[in-house]
Amino acid sequence: MTEVDPPIEIYWVSGSPFGWRVLLMAEFKSVPYLSHRIDTASGKQKSAAYLALNPRGKVPALVHGNVIIGESLAMMTYLERLFPEPPMFGATAVEAAHIMQICSEFVCYLEPVINRLSTAISRNKSLSAAALTARHGTLHTEFERLNELLQKSQWLTGNSLSAADLTVYPHCKFLLRLAARPAAVPLNLGLSDFADLYPDLTTWMQRFEALPGYDKAYPPHWRETG
Ligand SMILES: N[C@@H](CCC(=O)N[C@@H](CS)C(=O)NCC(=O)O)C(=O)O
């Protein structure tokens, strides 16, 4: 990878799907970057130095000289403009719109559900029956939609990998990993037979995991803790 001056710096948290998207984008495009791994348990994301980068105190953040970006999709868009190859946001107006539609739908509908459920599992918290039923419904409806898309093509928006795949995959992996924990049992997520329920989504995840660059962006503490 050729150096970039000023360097592109990416702040990320191991295992967080948001930063993972950006790292995957950088790896798949062979973008040279300085990596800053943040441990949110240390509260560093609320330090004055970090809040100057992202006033919301959220990770990831991307810094490139005077440019400071604090949302994962915006970081992916920025990297796309600087490093157009391979294209991840399509080549035509129609492709770009389609990719953004899948990204936006995911961020609006499935991502908040996955975030809520994963927080409940990782903090060993229960959810009311009503809250659980609503989330369970959205979870399976949205997984079904994704599975249907993948019956038509190899990747979510066609036969080329796109930003839509990079946006959706990390949350899917993150939730499935947490769903295997004992703390997930009371939530009754119905994910233990995920591969039977969503075979095309499962094959897509395997295809994604075989991509060059995937291993480099894989959350390091997951390797340590299994
Ligand atoms: N919409 C943001 C979400 C970022 C986000 O929620 N990051 C979490 C990941 S760990 C975080 O920073 N949590 C720590 C905190 O809120 O203190 C994005 O896409 O970048």
The ligand as a MOL file (V3000), in Angstrom:
LIG
                    3D

  0  0  0     0  0            999 V3000
M  V30 BEGIN CTAB
M  V30 COUNTS 20 19 0 0 0
M  V30 BEGIN ATOM
M  V30 1 N -24.2380 5.7840 13.7160 0
M  V30 2 C -22.8870 5.6150 14.2110 0
M  V30 3 C -22.9460 4.6530 15.4000 0
M  V30 4 C -21.6360 4.5820 16.1680 0
M  V30 5 C -21.7950 3.8390 17.4860 0
M  V30 6 O -22.9060 3.6790 18.0110 0
M  V30 7 N -20.6750 3.3970 18.0490 0
M  V30 8 C -20.6840 2.6730 19.2870 0
M  V30 9 C -19.8550 1.4390 19.0280 0
M  V30 10 S -18.9890 0.6990 20.2450 0
M  V30 11 C -20.0530 3.5230 20.3890 0
M  V30 12 O -19.2560 4.3790 20.1080 0
M  V30 13 N -20.4010 3.2390 21.6600 0
M  V30 14 C -19.7370 3.8310 22.7730 0
M  V30 15 C -20.5290 4.8710 23.4950 0
M  V30 16 O -21.6600 5.2020 23.0670 0
M  V30 17 O -20.0140 5.3570 24.5040 0
M  V30 18 C -21.9980 5.1120 13.0660 0
M  V30 19 O -22.5290 4.4660 12.1450 0
M  V30 20 O -20.7870 5.3910 13.0610 0
M  V30 END ATOM
M  V30 BEGIN BOND
M  V30 1 1 1 2
M  V30 2 1 2 3
M  V30 3 1 2 18
M  V30 4 1 3 4
M  V30 5 1 4 5
M  V30 6 2 5 6
M  V30 7 1 5 7
M  V30 8 1 7 8
M  V30 9 1 8 9
M  V30 10 1 8 11
M  V30 11 1 9 10
M  V30 12 2 11 12
M  V30 13 1 11 13
M  V30 14 1 13 14
M  V30 15 1 14 15
M  V30 16 2 15 16
M  V30 17 1 15 17
M  V30 18 2 18 19
M  V30 19 1 18 20
M  V30 END BOND
M  V30 END CTAB
M  END
